[in-house]
Amino acid sequence: MAVGKLFAISLMLVVVPGAAVAAQNGNIQTEKCPGPIYNAKDVAQRAKIVKYADTSVLTKVATEYGFHGKIRAEGVLCRSGRVTDIQLTQQLPRNLDEHLFAAISTTEFKPAELNWHSVSQRIQFEFSINDSGESPIDSAAAAGRLVEEIDIMGNRRMTKEEILALIKTRPGDPYSATQVEADLQALLKTGYFDKLFTGVTLEAAARGGVRVIFEVRELPLIAEISFEGAAQSEPAAIINEIARLRVDLQIGRPLDPVNLKKATEVIEDYFRSQGWTNVKVEAFAGSLMATKVKIVFKITGTNF
């Protein structure tokens, strides 16, 4: 993604009769969406927003607290017609999270489709609350200015310090589009970040310099891998074949959709080599928590 303005997705719709959000012991808990959950790029027709979230109460309460700026959250546009699995991607003061979740739950949408069926789709929210912050600028406008600040946004598992250790741009340096792009590529090469949703935004800083914002989306870590159907009798052999062909799909590693697709192809080839015909492999990634997923491979075919 080129350096410049990073546009966050602010889609999310669901008619929610009654609150899908509850506060328990100070923690916000939301309804969970059952079944496979897809990224927008993996569905045939993306979810379509019918009515955007009503943020009037959220804005009112935020104003009373003196809060201003952007609020970001993630969730699922569940095929049931509800926004579920809502997760904050930042810390909020007091009980703003409660009002944020309630606002998101007023979103209405038409579910995504895949293979002529309604499916569930991950989504990102971004709300600007009393935001009169600095204006985004492009690389040309940043040329010749000093870097005043470097910010990391969207990280959940990795700390800001761990991410900063991977880049070379520092406050006080003259802004360099070449170096910032190299920093972005360095982050992506780690394999821990989603290439579609990780980028750089530039803003004019308070003293005439530049604020460089690395906005990241961490890929979830693989917590479990299991098999259904034909593969249940020999999971170890399949795992070994995936590793032998150097496909990076193993417990503890980030889930890269590209590697997931490669793994399905490896499994299909493996069963064909064992004499199976009409082999079909489907991979499903289900969220165990905000940063971890379980991978299930469903294998069908005929063995003579």
URBEL-V46217 format. One record per helix or strand of 2 or more residues. SS is the DSSP state (A for helix, B for strand). FROM is the first residue (numbers start at 1). TO is the last residue. If there is no record, write none. Layout:
SS FROM TO
SS FROM TO
This chain:
B 21 24
B 27 30
B 37 38
A 40 42
B 48 51
A 56 65
B 69 77
B 83 88
A 96 104
B 108 110
B 112 114
B 117 129
B 136 137
A 139 142
B 146 153
A 160 164
A 177 189
B 199 204
B 210 215
B 221 229
A 230 233
A 235 244
A 257 273
B 276 289
B 292 303
